C-alpha cells in the first residue's frame, strides 16, 4: 500500500482503523508492504506505529528495506546522470533537491533552504534534521551516487520541468515519477535510475518471498502507483485517486478519509 493519499488520511495521520485491520491481516499470515515515494526514514516513522512485521519500498522503488533498516535492494542514480539533470534544470534550482541513502543528516541536499516557502517549506520543516544546504548543488555529487533528484512545487511548474527533462538527449538514462495533489496545487517529480518503479521493486520483493503476483493486492492513489497497480493481481485505487487511475476499470475502495485501506483489506483479503 501507498502512504500519502492512501494509508494516511488527508491530514497526514494514520487512522486507528487502518492500524487495527493491517495488524489483524498480519496476524493471519498476510505480508504487509508499504510502498512510497517518501524517503526510508520518513516512511519508517509511520511504519513504527504498526506492531507487525513490515517491508518498506521507498523512493518510488529505488530501495527495499526491512523495518529495522536492513537493505534488501538498492538502485541508485549514477552521479553523472544526476549532474546532467541538475545542469539541464539550473533555472529551477529553488525547487530542486538531491536525495541520498545515508544514515543521520545530509539525506536531503538543497542549494538554498527557504524554510518559509509555501511549497517546499512545509516539507523541509518536517525533515529539518535530514536537510543540508550546499552551493552549488552539484557539489554534493563528489563522492556518492544519490537515490534521486527531487523537484517539489506547484503542479504546473513540475509539469514544465517534466517536459524539459523528457526532451533531454539523455532522457533514456533516467525515469521520471510524478506525484500530484491538485487540490493542494502540490506536486513532486522524482528523477530515478531508469529501471526503478514501485512495480519493479514490488515484483522483486514478491519474487524473493516466493509470492505469485496473483496473490498480491496493491492499493494506491496517484501517478507513481500505476506500475505497482499494474503488477498486482488485485489492483485497488482509492476513491480520492487521480481521475485517470479510477478510469482504468480497477476496483475502487473508499477514500483515505474513510479508511479505504481497511475497507479493501477486510473486503478482499479477510473477506469479512
N, C-alpha and C positions, 0 to 999 in steps of 0.2 A: 504494500500500500504506500501511496504517496503521503507526504506530510501536509504541506500548506494547501488549503483548499479541499483537503480530503480527510485525513485523520484529525487535523486541528480545525476548530471552528473559526468563524470569521474574525474573532478577536485574537487568534493565535493560541488559544488554550486547548488542552487535551480533555475532552469531556469524560466524566466518570463512566458513563455508559459504554463508551468505546473501550476504556480500560478493562472493564469487567468482562466484556464479550471477548476481547482478544485473549485475556488470561484464561478464560474458560476454553477457548479453542485450543490454546497451547496445552492445557491440561489433558485434552482429548487427542493429543498427538499431532496437531496441525503445526507446521513450521511457519514462523512469523518473520516477515522480512519488511523492513522499512526501506523504501526506495525513493530517494530525494535528490533535488538539486543542491541542497544545503551541504556545507562542509561537514565532515565527520563529527567534529566536536560539537557543532550546533545540533546535529541530529541526535547525538548520544545524550545530550541533556534532556531530550524528550524521551528517548528510549529508557532512560534511568527511572522513569515514572512507571514503567511496566515491570512487574516482578518476574516475568517469564524470560526464557532464552530468546534472543533476537539476533538476526544478522542485519547489518546495515549496508546498503548500497548508497554511496554518497557521490556528490559532484556529478549528478546525472549519469552515473555508471562508471566513472573513472576509478572508483575504489570500492572494494568489498572488504568489510572488516567485521570482526566479532564485536559484541557489546563491550568486551574488555579492551578492544583496540588492536587486536592481532590482525595483521593484514593478510588477506587471502588472495587478493588480486589487485593489480595496480596498473593503470595505463596513463602515463604522463605525456604532456605536450612537449615535444622537443624544444629546447631553448631557441634554436634558430627559427623555428616556426613562430614561437611566441614573440620573438623580437620583430619579425616581419609584420606580424599583426599589429604590434604597437606602433611601428613606423607608418603603417598604412592608415592608422586612425589617430594620428597625433592631435588633430583638431578637437577630438572628443576626450581629451585626457582627464577632464574633471569628472567624468563618469566611468573611468577605467580603473580596474584593479587587477592584480596578479595574485593568484591563489596557490599556496604551496601546501604539501602534505608533510607537516613537521609538528613536533610537539611544542607546546607552550606558545609563546608570542611569535610575531612576524609571520603569521599564516596568510594575512591579507595585506598586500603592499599597495599603497597609493602614492601618487606623486605629490598631491596636496590634499590634506584632510580638511573638509568643510563639515564640521560637526553639526552645523545648523541647516545644511542643505535639505530642502523639503523631500527630496527623493533618496539621496544617498545617506543623509544624516541619521535617520532612524535605524538603518541597518548598521552603520558604523557605531552608534552609541550602544547597541545591543551586544556588539562584539568588540568593544573597546580594548580589551586585554589581548586580542589577537591581531590588532591593526598596527601597522608601522608606516611611517612616511619616508619616502626616498625619492630624490630628484637628481637626475632624470629617472623616470620609471624604469627605463631599460637597464639601469644599473643593478637592479635586483636579479638580473639574469646572468650573473657572473659565474655561478658555480653549481647550480642545481636546476633540473628541469621542473617547471611548475606543473600543477594539475591542470590549470586552465587560465585563460584570460577572461575576466568578467566585465561586462558592461551593465550598468544599472541606471535607470532613469525613466523618463516619460515613454509611453508606448510608441509614439510617433518617432521620437529620437532613436529608440532602439531598432525600429524597423529600418530607419535610414542607415544605421551602422550595419545592420544585417545585409542590406542591399549592397553596400560598399564592399563588404567582405566577400560576398558571393561573386563579385565581379573581379576579384583579385586573381592574377595569374597563378598564384599558389593555393587557390581555394581547395584543391584536392588534398592538401596537406593538413586540413583540419575539418572538424564537424561543428556546425552551429546548432545550439539548442536554445530555443526561445520559450520563455515563460511570460505570460501576460495576465494582468489583473486589470481589465478595462475599467471596472467600476472605480478603482483607485488610481487609474492612469499610471500604473506602475508596471515596469517590465524589466526582465533580466535576460541578457543574451550571454550564453556561455560558449567560449571557443575551446574546443576539446580535441584530443587526439582523434584521428578520423574513424577509428573503429569503435569509439566509445558511444554507448547509448544505455539508457535504463534497460532496454530489452536485451541487449547483448550481455550485460552483467547478470541480469536475472537468469538468462539461459545458462550462463557459465555456472552460477551457483546451483541451479537445479541439476545440471549435469554432475557436478561434484557430489551432490547429495543423493543421486540416483532417483530423482523425481521426474516423471514424464510431464511434458508441458500440458498434457490434457488434465493433469491433476493440479494445475496452478490456476488460482483466481487472482487477478490483478485489479486494483481499484485506483483510479486517477481522475484528474480534472482538467489537465492542461496540455498544451502542445508537446511538452517534453515527456509526457507519459505515453505518447502514441505507440512507440516501439514496444514498450512494456505490455501495453494492452493488446497489440497485435500478436505478441508471443504467447500470451496466456490462453489456456484452453477456455477459460471463462473470463472475458474482459467485462468489467463493470465501470461505468462512468458515473460521476456524481451529478445530482440534479443541478448544481451550481457550476457545472463544467462549461468550458468554452463551447459555443453552439456547434462548431464543426465536429467535435467528438460525439456529441449527442445525436448527430445526423447519420452516424455510421451504422445504426441498427443494433449496436451493442446494448446490453442490459443497462438500465438507468436505475440507480438507487436514490435514496433521499439525499438532501443537501447536507453539507458539512455542519450546518447549524441544527440539523435534525438527526445527527448521529448516523449518517448514511453508511459509514463503515460497519457499525454494529448491525445495522439492518441487513446489509449484504451478507455478512458472516453468518448471522442467525438464519437467514433465508436459504442461502445456497450451500453453506458448509455444515452448520449444525442442524439445519433443516427443522427448525423449531416452529 
